[in-house]
C-alpha cells in the first residue's frame, strides 16, 4: 500500500481543520505493532473532534477515532503475530495516539486486546468504547451488590450507544430495566433491547419537595449527568448504586447529602480510557458472554469513512440511535 486513507486533524492558525487525506505509511508514529484497520466506530468524543471542538486533541497532527479493530500486519512484540485479529479502545486513541479513522495504525502491544473468539471485528466496533463502558457500569453495579428486585435499574440516555448496550446487557442478565430518554418516539426500539419501562427524561428532572423521593431504582447507569443525575439520585433505593459515565447533560449538578447518608447510596465514577489490561480482558470476556449478539446487530448501522462528518453532527445533536460502525 503506497499510501493509506485517513482522517487527519491539524491545527492551523489556532483552529482545528479535519479532512480525509492520503498519507504515506512513513507518517505513522512509532509503535511495536502495525495494524490494518478494518473497522472503527462513532462516539460522542469522536463527534466533538470531527467538528473541531478544542480541548480533546492533545497533540497535532492527529488521526481521530478512539476505537479500532483490525488485523496485525507486522509485530515487534512476542504477544502478537501477523494475522492476529485485535481490538483497541481507549488509551488516548484520537487524543495522544493516532486512532481508528485510518486504514493503517501503529501502536504499542500494551494497547491491544486479542479479539474474543465469538466476536467479529465489526461486532467489536459495534461494541467499542460505548459498549465497553456499558459493561464497566454493569460490573460496577454487580460489585456493589445491586440485586435483581422489584425495583428496576434505571438507564439514562438509553437510546445512545452506552445506554443501548447497557439496556441489552442488564435485561439479558435478568434485571428489570427502566430506560430514560429525551426521545419518547424511540420507545419501541428500547423495548426491543429489553427495557420493561420507558421513562421520559422530564420525569427524572422534575422538581421535588425534598432531597429524596420514593425509592424507585435498584441502581442507575447514568450517561447524561447534570440535572438527570441529580434527579435520579433522589429515587435510588436503599444501598443502591449509580454508575456515572457520561456528561452529555453537562458536568455540574446540584444535589444533597441526604441520599448518601440516609439510604447509603453510592456514586461510582467510570473511566473507560486507562483500564489495566487484566481488567480490560475480563470486560471483553463478559461482553462476549453477556451481550446478546442479535440485539447488538439490531442496534448497529454501518457507514463508510467519509460519512463520519455528517454523523458527527447527528451524535452531537443527540440524534444517533444505537451504534454507528465505520468500515475502513
C-alpha positions in Angstrom: 0.0 0.0 0.0 1.9 3.1 -1.2 -0.5 5.4 0.7 -3.4 4.9 3.0 -6.6 6.8 3.6 -7.0 8.6 6.9 -9.0 11.4 8.6 -6.4 13.9 9.8 -6.9 16.7 12.3 -4.4 19.6 12.0 -4.1 22.9 13.9 -3.9 25.8 11.5 -3.9 29.4 12.9 -5.4 28.3 16.3 -8.2 26.5 14.5 -8.6 22.7 14.1 -9.1 21.5 10.5 -10.2 18.0 9.8 -10.2 16.3 6.4 -9.8 13.0 4.6 -6.3 12.6 3.2 -3.9 10.1 1.6 -0.9 9.6 3.8 2.4 7.8 3.3 3.0 4.9 5.8 6.2 6.7 6.9 3.9 9.3 8.6 2.7 6.7 11.1 4.0 7.2 14.6 6.4 4.8 16.3 4.9 1.6 17.8 5.5 -2.2 18.1 2.6 -3.4 16.0 1.4 -2.3 12.6 -2.4 -2.9 12.2 -4.5 -2.9 9.0 -7.7 -1.3 10.4 -10.9 -2.9 9.3 -13.5 -1.1 11.4 -13.8 1.9 13.8 -17.0 3.5 15.2 -18.5 6.8 16.3 -18.6 8.0 19.9 -19.5 11.4 21.3 -15.9 12.4 21.7 -15.2 11.5 18.1 -18.0 13.8 17.0 -16.5 16.7 19.0 -13.1 16.2 17.4 -14.5 16.0 13.9 -16.3 19.3 14.4 -13.1 20.9 15.5 -14.1 21.4 19.2 -11.0 22.4 21.2 -9.7 20.5 24.2 -9.9 16.9 23.1 -6.8 16.5 21.0 -3.5 16.8 23.0 -1.1 17.0 20.0 -1.2 17.5 16.3 -1.4 16.2 13.7 -3.8 13.6 14.9 -5.9 10.8 13.4 -9.2 10.8 15.3 -11.2 7.7 16.2 -11.0 6.4 19.8 -11.6 2.7 18.8 -10.4 0.3 16.2 -10.4 -3.3 15.2 -8.2 -4.9 12.7 -5.5 -7.4 11.7 -1.9 -7.4 12.7 0.4 -6.8 9.7 3.8 -6.6 11.4 4.8 -7.1 15.1 7.9 -6.5 17.1 6.1 -7.9 20.2 6.1 -11.6 21.1 2.5 -11.1 22.2 1.1 -10.7 18.7 1.9 -12.1 15.3 0.8 -11.2 11.7 -2.7 -12.3 11.1 -3.9 -11.9 14.7 -7.3 -10.1 15.0 -7.2 -7.4 17.6 -9.4 -4.7 19.2 -8.3 -1.4 20.8 -10.4 1.0 22.9 -9.3 4.0 25.0 -5.6 4.5 25.9 -5.8 8.0 24.4 -6.5 7.0 20.8 -7.6 10.0 18.8 -6.2 12.3 21.6 -2.5 11.4 22.2 -2.2 8.3 19.9 -3.2 8.1 16.3 -6.7 6.5 16.2 -9.0 4.4 14.2 -10.1 6.6 11.3 -7.4 5.4 9.0 -6.6 2.2 7.0 -3.4 1.7 9.0 -2.4 2.2 12.6 0.8 1.6 14.5 0.5 1.1 18.3 2.4 -0.5 21.2 1.3 -4.0 22.1 0.1 -3.0 25.6 -2.9 -1.2 24.0 -4.1 -4.3 22.0 -6.6 -6.9 23.2 -7.0 -10.2 21.2 -10.4 -10.3 19.6 -12.7 -12.6 21.6 -13.4 -15.7 19.6 -17.1 -15.3 19.2 -16.9 -11.7 18.1 -16.3 -10.4 14.6 -14.2 -7.3 14.1 -17.4 -5.5 13.0 -19.2 -6.5 16.2 -16.2 -5.5 18.3 -16.7 -2.0 16.9 -20.4 -2.1 17.4 -19.4 -2.5 21.0 -16.5 -0.1 21.0 -15.9 2.3 23.9 -19.6 2.7 24.3 -20.3 -1.0 24.9 -17.1 -1.4 26.9 -18.2 1.5 29.2 -21.7 0.0 29.5 -20.2 -3.3 30.7 -18.0 -1.5 33.2 -21.1 0.1 34.6 -22.9 -3.2 34.9 -19.9 -4.8 36.6 -19.8 -1.8 39.0 -23.4 -2.4 40.0 -22.6 -6.1 40.5 -19.6 -5.3 42.6 -21.8 -3.1 44.8 -24.3 -5.9 45.2 -27.2 -4.3 43.3 -29.8 -7.0 43.4 -32.4 -8.1 40.9 -35.5 -6.9 42.7 -38.9 -5.3 42.2 -37.0 -2.1 41.6 -35.6 -1.7 38.1 -32.2 -0.4 37.1 -32.6 3.0 35.5 -30.5 3.7 32.4 -30.4 7.3 31.4 -29.7 8.4 27.8 -30.9 4.9 27.0 -31.1 5.4 23.2 -27.5 6.4 22.9 -24.6 4.0 22.4 -23.7 3.4 26.1 -27.3 3.3 27.1 -28.5 0.9 24.4 -25.8 -1.6 25.2 -26.4 -1.2 29.0 -30.2 -1.9 28.5 -29.4 -5.0 26.5 -26.9 -6.4 28.9 -28.9 -5.7 32.1 -32.1 -7.3 30.5 -30.1 -10.3 29.4 -28.8 -10.8 33.0 -32.3 -10.7 34.4 -32.6 -7.2 35.7 -35.7 -5.1 35.2 -34.7 -2.1 33.2 -36.3 1.3 33.1 -35.0 3.2 30.0 -34.9 7.0 30.4 -34.8 9.1 27.1 -35.5 12.5 25.8 -36.7 10.8 22.6 -40.0 9.1 23.6 -40.6 8.2 19.9 -37.8 5.5 20.4 -39.9 3.6 23.0 -40.4 0.6 20.7 -36.7 0.5 20.0 -35.8 0.5 23.7 -38.3 -2.2 24.4 -36.8 -4.3 21.7 -33.5 -4.1 23.6 -35.2 -5.4 26.7 -36.5 -2.3 28.6 -39.6 -3.1 30.6 -40.4 0.6 31.2 -39.8 3.8 29.3 -39.3 7.0 31.4 -39.3 10.4 29.8 -36.3 12.5 30.8 -38.5 15.3 32.1 -39.9 12.9 34.6 -36.4 12.3 36.1 -35.6 16.0 36.2 -38.9 17.3 37.5 -38.6 19.3 40.8 -39.4 17.6 44.1 -40.2 19.0 47.5 -37.2 17.4 49.3 -33.8 15.8 48.8 -35.2 12.3 48.5 -38.2 10.8 46.8 -40.0 7.5 46.7 -37.5 4.6 46.2 -37.7 3.6 42.6 -34.3 2.4 41.3 -32.2 -0.5 42.5 -29.3 1.1 40.6 -28.6 3.6 37.9 -26.4 3.6 34.8 -26.1 7.3 34.1 -24.8 8.5 30.8 -26.2 12.1 31.0 -25.1 13.8 34.3 -26.4 17.3 35.0 -30.0 17.6 36.1 -30.7 14.0 35.1 -28.1 12.6 37.5 -29.4 14.9 40.3 -32.9 13.8 39.7 -32.2 10.1 39.5 -30.2 10.2 42.8 -33.3 11.2 44.7 -35.1 8.0 43.9 -32.3 5.4 44.3 -33.4 2.7 46.7 -31.6 1.9 50.0 -28.0 0.7 49.4 -28.3 1.3 45.6 -25.5 2.4 43.3 -25.2 4.9 40.5 -22.5 4.2 37.9 -21.8 7.5 36.3 -20.0 7.5 32.9 -21.3 10.4 30.7 -21.5 14.1 30.6 -23.9 14.9 27.7 -26.2 16.8 30.1 -23.4 18.9 31.5 -20.8 18.4 34.2 -22.1 20.4 37.2 -25.1 19.1 39.1 -26.7 20.2 42.4 -27.5 17.5 44.9 -27.9 16.9 48.7 -26.0 14.6 51.1 -29.2 13.0 52.3 -29.5 10.2 49.8 -25.9 9.2 50.6 -26.3 9.1 54.4 -29.9 8.1 54.9 -30.1 5.5 52.1 -26.4 4.5 51.7 -26.5 5.3 48.0 -23.1 5.0 46.3 -21.9 7.1 43.3 -19.2 5.2 41.3 -17.3 7.0 38.6 -16.5 5.0 35.4 -13.3 5.7 33.4 -13.0 3.6 30.3 -9.8 5.0 28.9 -7.0 3.8 31.2 -8.3 0.4 32.3 -5.5 -2.0 33.3 -5.1 -4.9 30.8 -6.2 -7.7 33.1 -9.4 -5.9 33.9 -9.8 -5.0 30.2 -9.6 -8.6 29.2 -12.2 -9.5 31.7 -14.6 -6.8 30.5 -14.2 -8.1 26.9 -14.8 -11.7 28.1 -18.0 -10.5 29.8 -19.1 -8.6 26.7 -18.6 -11.7 24.6 -20.6 -13.8 27.1 -23.4 -11.4 28.2 -24.3 -9.1 25.3 -26.9 -10.8 23.0 -25.3 -10.5 19.6 -28.6 -10.4 17.6 -29.6 -7.4 19.7 -26.2 -5.8 19.2 -26.7 -6.3 15.4 -30.2 -4.7 15.6 -28.8 -1.5 17.1 -25.9 -1.2 14.6 -25.6 0.7 11.4 -22.5 0.6 9.0 -21.0 3.6 7.2 -18.0 4.5 5.1 -15.2 6.7 6.4 -16.4 9.7 4.6 -19.7 9.6 6.4 -18.1 10.5 9.8 -18.5 14.2 9.3 -22.3 14.1 8.8 -22.6 11.5 11.7 -20.7 13.9 13.9 -23.5 16.5 13.6 -26.0 13.8 14.5 -24.3 12.4 17.5 -23.6 15.9 19.0 -27.3 16.8 18.5 -28.3 13.6 20.3 -29.9 12.1 17.1 -27.8 8.9 16.8 -29.6 5.7 17.8 -27.6 2.8 19.0 -24.2 2.2 17.4 -22.6 3.5 14.2 -19.8 1.4 12.8 -17.3 2.9 10.4 -15.9 0.5 7.7 -12.4 1.3 6.6 
